[in-house]
Amino acid sequence: MMPHTRLAAALILAMAFFFCLRSESWDPCVQVVFNISYQCMELNLYRIPDNIPTSTKILDLSFNHLNHLNSHSFSNFPELQMLDLSRCEIQMIEDDAYQGLNHLSTLILTGNPIQSLAVGAFSGLSSLQKLVAVETNLASLEDFPIGHLKTLRELNVAHNLIHSFKFPEYFSNLPNLEHLDLSNNKIENIYHEDLKVLHQMRLLNLSLDLSLNPLDFIEPGTFKEIKLNELTLRSNFNSTHVMKICIQGLAGLKINRLVLGEFKNERILESFDRSVLEGLCNLTFEQFRIAYFSEFPKDDTGLFNCLVNVSVISLLSLDLDSLEALPKDCRWQHLELTNCNFKQFPTLKLNSLKKFVFIDNKHMSTFTKFELPNLQFLDLKRNHLSFKGCCSHTNFGTSKLKHLDLSFNDVITMSSNFLGLEQLEHLDFQHSNLKQANDFSVFLSLRNLRYLDISYTNTQVVFHGIFVGLVSLQTLRMAGNSFQNNLLPDIFTELTNLTILDLSKCQLERVSQMAFHSLPKLQVLNMSHNKLLSLDALPYKPLHSLQILDCSFNRIMESKEQELQHLPRSLALLNLTQNDFACVCEHQSFLQWVKDQRQLLVGAEQMMCTQPLDMQDMPVLSFRNATCQMNKMIISVSVLTILLVSVAGALVYKFYFHLMLLAGCKKYGRGESTYDAFVIYSSQDEDWVRNELVKNLEEGVPPFQLCLHYRDFIPGVAIAANIIQEGFHKSRKVIVVVSQHFIQSRWCIFEYEIAQTWQFLCSRAGIIFIVLQKLEKSLLRQQVGLYRLLNRNTYLEWEDSVLGRHIFWRRLRKALLDGKPWRPEGTADADSRQQEATAST
Amino acid sequence: MQVLMAAFLVCTLLSPQGRGGEAWPTHTACRDESLQVLYQSCDALQDFGLSVDQCLKQVKPNINIRFGIILREDIKELFLDIALFSKGLSILNFSYPICEVDQPKFSFCGRRKGEQISYAGPVYNSGFEIPEGEYQVLLQLYTQDRSTVACANATILCS
């Protein structure tokens, strides 16, 4: 048993290892651009994926486990231009690994622990321009097999183990080399011999970064007559002495830009001697930058003596707090003082200065006048400055100023309308606290101004002439301000050249119809983060060039569809996201417009409803018109139903008795009548009925059973119900006794009308009219129906003569006999009565 | 059974971290009698190392920290956002530019994807005392196009 379990365990173990270690995933790479660009970063790949199109130009294989690059590894991708192999654990690159990549211009090998690099590793890369081999365990440039890469422009071998600064012989083969990054290596000494190649050939445009190398010594004369574009030496020296020697070692160098300094996190120098920069006198350079020396002297006495001929100078993050002792013949044209310690403006006497950047000096408080007659560009942002009496040429001593940036400062009080600064083209006040900008036409004389930024300056626009004079203005940014009554008035009248206008975060609730009427060239309008309640398109109608309109982050609930037609035809993008859309049927046409204009609307999918509650946070696009149609239908159907029901109710109310009659007709059917006739008469004629009609009909032969209300109606039941149920339903015929009184009695007329209906509904021809007395025609005419009936129908007329009576009764009996069923029991009764009579006799 | 257990253990250790799946382990940045700082990476792609030299309730000016990470993004520009919470309430929000295009302040500014950067040095602050309690800190390092470089959820326990 034992060996079996062991075997099983071993098998499981082996399988576990197999699956764990080879848990290669076959996730597809991310397609960035179809057939062109693929991203396979961190996909646990152990080999180059073969399911990527051969037309791929950009391939990112970084953070995988390729380990080993065989020859012709990338032969599947002949079109490759960019190949990123960062952190692929590549230890070995064989000969011809990149063979066939004739279009490759960028190869990145960052972070690979390369141990073995074949001599022909980079062969074939005939177009390579940029090679990045940072952190690749490279120990020397001499052995780096790149001598044939004639097209190489940028070589980055930072953060390696290179000790020698020697430019290898093959550099003479690289005439296009422009950037060589050797930072963060182990270079300590630089000898004349190292730059022999550079002496032989001229790499005029080479920028060299040697930062973070522990430089100790530069042999004098090494750089003599060498020309470079840029040299960067940051955090290189561990003492001022070494720094001084090394700078002296640069003697003879002709260079465009020299950068000296340290990094904030790599500060080595413990002191800074003024004499350090003396060596710079032996160099020729145009631009000089010095940054982040912690122990830099506070004043400039004697510091810049060797920088007289420099044209561009930048001093960053130094303790410097004055520039009082500058050499008199300074030819500086651009001066940048960033994040230094100045407590007041340096009184510069630099007639040559054209550009002055003075930013992030934390200890400044007030602006003081200066005199720089040739200044064109002045940047004073982020200085906590307060500025009383801005702005005229006397403030800066120049009338040539084109660019003025006073943003991110403290209070700036406007007191002059840029007198003598008519050449200004760019003016930036954003995030400073602008005072008195509303009191007069501040910008009146700035007819050349192209760019104006007064965003977040706490300005409340009251004065409508605030922008008068800005006839050339192309960009106006005024976000984060406010307007009187939160209404955007017509203040842009003269700004006919405006192309970009930012009015976001201005608390606007309404826009005047004329607000934009004079801006035919406006292309971009930002109205976002305001408080607009509806999208009123009319004000935008005159903007014939408008392409982008941003109304996001407002409170827009809807817009009228007919108004939306006024939106300029040129509009290409409209942003309405983050509004308070009411997705109700009332605004159905607007919601439909949103759906139709999906191409125009930015992020149409992100437009959310806020009303009604059941639609909250649902996309506007999900609103269905069908719900509105449904609602309409429901409403119309219910209205119709109510109408019908009420009409039916009214009808029932009106024809209640007729209906009762109808129900009775159905119920009793034909034949089963209790009475032969129901007599309708006026109570005034009751004598005649009792004495003549009842006597003659009920006691005659054959006897007729009459229904008479005084005798046959059931007490306790409504008269109308009795009339219908007892009178009509149970009678075969109806006798109507027409008289003067009959016509005047409402009950009689009612009974007569019911009788007519009864005759019609139960389809019985059963109304017998008896006219008791001659009627006045005028009275009869009041009862139109009766009058017509009596004209058309045969009726019986009562005549109080013997002959007349006889004929009357005969005719009446005949009429009543019509349809009378043969009643045997009745005859039997009569027979038995006769028999009894005979028997008794 | 032990063999199986061993196999399982080896397997979990060697298997690559599932992307975006499980959370990263919680590390201790520093620990002392009265103060403890714990953190957990909230970047789906990677964990990172951070330690604070002194763990004192009375925070000294310019405390030293160590921080190391392998970059997944180029950091031409780098920004740090700090959000401090206590009992779910936001106390402090702070955004700080670490690297700007024109002025690489630190040696790691401008480094590119794949490079390993480390920072060992002071954090410039004025000294202050941490009041007793439990605090949550959300730290985010991100680049010019808002890609996350590092993200940490830290807990400060002060007693």
Interface residues (C-beta under 8 A of the other chain):
Chain A: A9 A10 I12 L13 A16 F17 F19 C20 L21 S23 M41 E42 N44 S62 F63 D84 S86 R87 I108 T110 G111 V132 V134 E135 H159 N184 S211 L212 R234 S235 F263 K264 N265 E266 A291 Y292 L316 S317 T338
Chain B: V3 L4 A6 A7 F8 V10 C11 L14 S15 P16 R19 L45 I70 R72 Q103 P104 K105 F106 S107 F108 R112 K113 G114 E115 Q116 Y119 A120 G121
